[in-house]
Structure formats: C-alpha cells, structure tokens
Amino acid sequence: AHRKQKSGTKATKKKAKKDKKRGGSDGAQGNNRKAFIFKSAVRAKKGRLIAAEKEQRRMHVPVVDRAPEEPPPFVVLVQGPPKVGKTTIIKSLVKHYTKHNLSDIKGPITLISGKKRRLTFVECSSDLNVMMDGAKYADLVLLVVDGSFGFEMETFEFLNMLQVHGFPKVMGVLTHLDDFDKPSILKKTKKKLKHRFWTEIYDGAKLFYLSGMVHGRYNKRDTLNLARFISIAKFRPLTWRLTHPYLLADRFEDVTPEE
C-alpha cells in the first residue's frame, strides 16, 4: 500500500496548506459556519430563495395521472404563416420517425414515436377559425417562424388564442436560415428572434433552428434534435383543459350491425 510522506518538504507544504484552509495552525480561527454570519449577502439571499422554492415544491400536491392504459396520441400542432415551411417540417419528422416519404399531407397524421407514445401531427393554416380550433386541442405547439423575415401577425394572433385556451406547451422553430450570407448577421438575428420569442412566452422557451434542405426535407441533424425534444416532452394536465375538454376526431367507424 502507498505510504504517505510524513516528513520532508512535500509533507511540510501539504501540512501548511491544510492549516491555512482551517485558518491558523490550530484551526481556532477557521470560519465555523454555524457560529459566524454569512460572507456574501447575495449568496445568502440566493440560498434562501432556493430553500423556499424547494419547500414550495414539496408542498404542491403531485399530479394524479388519469391516463388510460393506452393513452390517446398527443396532438402536435404545426402553426405558422403561409410559405414558412410547415409541411416540410411534418414531412421531415414523419421521415425521421417512420422512414416513410410523404408526397402530400391530407389531414392529421398519427405515428408511433416511442414504446408508449403516439403523436398526431396537424398542420394549422392561417385561417382564424382553424387557429381557434387548434388552440383548443393542441398538446404541443410548434410555432414556425421565417428566420429571414421575422415574426408575423399570425404568430402573435395565435399566441393570444393560446393564452385564452389554457396555454399548452410551445416550442419555436426558425426556418429559412440558409438565406443569410454572413455568419455574424445570422448570429445576431438568431439572438434577436430568440429574445423576442422569450418575451412572448417565457425566458428559456425552446427554440430550434432548421437550416439547409436535402431532398425537399430539412437536414437530419436538425430534425433529430427537434424529434428528440418532442418525444420526451412532458405534458402536464392543464386546469383550464380539464374544465373545457375538447377532442380532435381523426376518423369515425360505424360499428352498427347491418341488420
């Protein structure tokens, strides 16, 4: 076994270092945290805040999971102004999850994204009625924004509708980023749009950047990032939704016997 050096220069240095940490050779001057007041008021304030938050978290009643054995698919609504790349996003995500190529999109698309999770992708046009209906049943909203142009009226109108309908989870997606020639301008624009997006939703809301197209779809790495986040997103039951339930019917089958 390795024997520690107890004498010599190295050992003396180590001993001196230890004593310095303890505050003096006998350790009497050391800052005993229980006996002395805090050094930094800012850090102490932070500590109090964290402790209070933990206490609050402990006090809140845990959410009861009322989902059935096989829960219904989560509705992912892809919303944005015209010609911003909504269809392309759905095509890219469908290709990522199912390895199928979609030529055109007609109505909602349901697919399996994990062992116990199904997703329904719905494209939301900029018609006011469609947006109003979408705000009622969406579990997750992908707000698609044209990066080269910036935010448009439709995005803000839809955000207002979401606020009235219990505000589901929202993720932003910036497209058309390959229109920028200079990386510095691209970086500035990204930052500006991110902060504008945070002002509307909350600080730290997820914003994804999709740039570059391959075979009519966004590049694999960007799509993978987005798909990963959609797959692991947690959906908390919204109190407003529990009292105002809406339902999106994908299809209906008549099971009445013919006779």
N, C-alpha and C positions, 0 to 999 in steps of 0.2 A: 504493500500500500504506500501511496505517496505521503512522505512525512513533511509537514510544513516547516519552513525555516523559522527558528525561534530567536536566532541571534544573527548579527551581521547587518550590512547596510540596508538590504532589501526589507528585512523584518522590521528594522527601526523605522523605515519610511512608512511601511504599512501601519505600524502602531500609531505613528504621529498623525496619519490621515484619519484613522478611526477616532482618535481623541479629538481632533479638530471638528469632526462631524458631531461628536457628542457635546462639544463646547467645553473646552478645558480638559486637563489631563484626568480629572476625577469625574467629569461628566456632571458636575453640580450646576454648571451654568447653562446646560442644554435646555432648549425650549420645550418644556413639558406641556403638551398641547392642552392638557386638562387644567393646568394652573395658570397659563398665560393667555391673554386675549389674542385675537387673530392679527396677522401681519397686514393682510390686504383686505380692505373693506369691500372691494369689488368682488374678489373671490368668495368672500363670506356671503355676500348677497346672492351670488350665483348658487352657492351651496344651499342656501335657504330655499331658493326658488325650486331647485331640483328636488329637494326633500318634500316640498309642498306638492309638487307635481306627482311624485311617487305616491303620496298619501291620497291624492285625488283619484289616481288610477286605481288604487286599492279599494276606494270607497264605491266607485261606479259598479253597478250591477253587471255581471257578464251577460253578453247577448245569448239568448236561447236560440239554438239552431233548429228551426222548424222545417228545414228542407226534407223532402221525402227521400226514400232510398235512392231513387234515380231522379236527381233534380232536373228541372227544365233547363234548356240551354240558356246561357247568358246572352242577352242581346247587345251586340256591339254596333253602335250607330256611327256610320262614317258621314260626317257632315262638313259642308264647305261650299263656297260659291262655285258657279259654273267654271269649267275648264281648269280645275285646280289639281286634278289627279285622284279623285275619289275612287273611280272604277279601277284605276291602275293599282291602288293600294289593296283593294279587295282581291284583285287578280293575283297580286304578289303574295298576299297572306294565304290564299287558297292553295297556291302552288307550294308554299312552304309547308303547310300542314298536311296536304293530301297528295302532293306530287302530280296533281291534275292541272291541265291547262284549260282555262276558261276562255271561250271566244267572246261571249257577251253575257251580261248579267241581267236576268229577269227575276225580279223579286228577291226575297230573303234567301240566304244560303246558309244551311246548317252543316257544321262539320264537327268532328271529334278532335279536341285539342289535347286531351290527357286521359288518364285512366278513368277519372270520374267527372270529366268536364266536357260539355258540348258548347259550341259557340254559334250564334246566329248573326251573320253579318247583314246589315241592312244599309242600303245607300239612301241618304236623305237629300232630296233635291232642295233647291232654294225656294220652293213654293211654301207660303206661310202655313197653309193647312197641314202639309206633310211635316213641317218642322214642329208644329204644335203637337201633332200625334206622336212624333218621335220622342219629344221631350217627356212624354208620359210613361213610355215603357222601356226606355233605354237603361241598361245597367252600366254600360261604359260608353262614353262618347269620344270618338276620335275627331278632334277639330282640325280639319285640314286647312292650312294657310299657305298661300302662294308667297314663298320667301322673297321672290324678286319684286313683288308688288306691295306686300304688307297686308295688314288686316283690312277686311272689307266689312261692309254694313251687315251682311248676312250673319257673320260670325257673332257680332255683338247682339243682334236681334235674337239669335238662338240662345246665347248665354243668358239673356234676360228671361227667356221662356224657361230655361232650365232652373233658374233661381226660383221661379214661381212653382215649379213642379218638383220640389224636394231635392234638387241638385245632386245628380248621380256623380260617379267618378268621371273625371275628364282628363284626357291626355291630348297634347298638341302634336301635330305633325307638320313640319315645314317641308314643302316641296319646291321644285324648280330652283334648286340651289346651284345647279350647274350653269346658270345664266351669268354668274359672276366671273369676271376675268381675274381680278386681283384678290388674292387671299386675304389681304388686310381689310378690304371693303366687306368681304364675306363674313369675316370675324366680327366686324362692327355691327353688321346687320343682324347677325345671329344674336348678339348680346342685346341689341335694342329690342328685337322682337320678343326675346325671352323675358326681359323685364316688363314689357307691355303685357305679355301673357300672364305673368305673375301678378300684376296689378289687378287683372280681371278676376283671377281665380284665387290662388293663394301662393305665398312665397314657396318656391321649391316644387311647383307642379311640374310633372314630367313633360318634356318637350323633345320630340325626336326629329332628326334631320335626315331627309331622304334626298340623295343626290345621285345623278347618273342612272341611265337606263340601259338594260341589257335585254334584248328580245322583247321589247314592249313591257318589261316589268322593272321594278326598282332593284338595285343590286342586292345580292344575297345577304351580305353582312348587315346592312341597314334593316332589311326585312326581318332577319333573325332577331336583332335587338328588340324590335317592336313586338314581334310574335312572342318572345320570351316574357316580356312585361305583361302582355295580355293574358298569357297562360297562367301567370302566378298572381294576377291581381286579385285582391280580396274584396268582396262586395259586402258591405255592411247593410243590414236591413234599414232602410230609411223610414223614419216615423211617419213622414208625410205619405209615403207609398203604402204603408200598412193600412192607413185610413182611406186612401184613394187608390185602390188597386186597379191597374189596367192590364190588358192582356193582348199580346200580338198573336193572332191566329195564323199559322203558317199554311195549314190546309184543313179541310174537314172531310170526313168519310161517313157516308150514310151506312150504318150497320143494321138498319131495319130489315128483317126478313122480307123477301119479295112478296110472299103471300099475305 
